[in-house]
Amino acid sequence: MRNDSRLSRMLHVLLHMARHEGAMTSDTIAVMLGTNPVVVRRTMAGLRDAGYVRSEKGHGGGWVIAADLETVSLLDVHRAVGGPRIFAIGNAHSHSDCAVEAAVNEALADALSEAEALLVAQLDAVKLADLARSFDARCAPDKASVHSA
């Protein structure tokens, strides 16, 4: 699973889990994401360590939601799955002797810092419960079934 899509994929999985009766196996989640169950277990381990999911062993076992969706933010999930830096762009050389490059680096650093602060605040403001309500509202008019991928 690529780092840049890990957050959206795990949010997708968490919403399916929130609306699924019982546990979901790593195999089921892997099919949904088009990846390998080992990758799913590795990624879910971060969510488990953060207390957002738990794994149940034995017949009928698998992954289940372990946290209140009202308390877990998108930022929490991003951090739990070891998401990449918010922005992957930045200064090419942070200790340049060139005055032009230093001026450009300073301008970029300030802009990226402000943008990252805004994005982090927005991700922290949106809770999993907000996504679940949005999902429920989209499915309510025709009671459409949840897609599998």
LINVEN-V806417 format. One record per backbone hydrogen bond with DSSP energy under -1.0 kcal/mol. NH is the residue of the N-H (numbers start at 1). CO is the residue of the C=O. Records with the same first field share a line. If there is no record, write none. Layout:
NH: CO  CO
This chain:
5: 2
9: 5
10: 6
11: 7
12: 8
13: 9
14: 10
15: 11
16: 12
17: 13
18: 14
19: 15
20: 17
24: 63
29: 25
30: 26
31: 27
32: 28
33: 29
34: 30
35: 30
40: 36
41: 37
42: 38
43: 39
44: 40
45: 41
48: 44
49: 45
50: 46
51: 48
52: 47
54: 64
56: 62
61: 58
62: 56
63: 24
64: 54
66: 52
67: 52
71: 68
74: 123  126
75: 123
77: 73
78: 74
79: 75
80: 76
81: 77
82: 79
83: 78
102: 98
103: 99
104: 100
105: 101
106: 102
107: 103
108: 104
109: 105
110: 106
111: 107
112: 108
113: 109
114: 110
115: 111
116: 112
117: 113
118: 114
119: 115
120: 116
121: 117
122: 118
123: 119
124: 120
125: 121
126: 122
128: 72
129: 69
131: 127
132: 128
133: 129
134: 130
135: 131
136: 132
137: 133
138: 134
139: 135
140: 136
143: 139
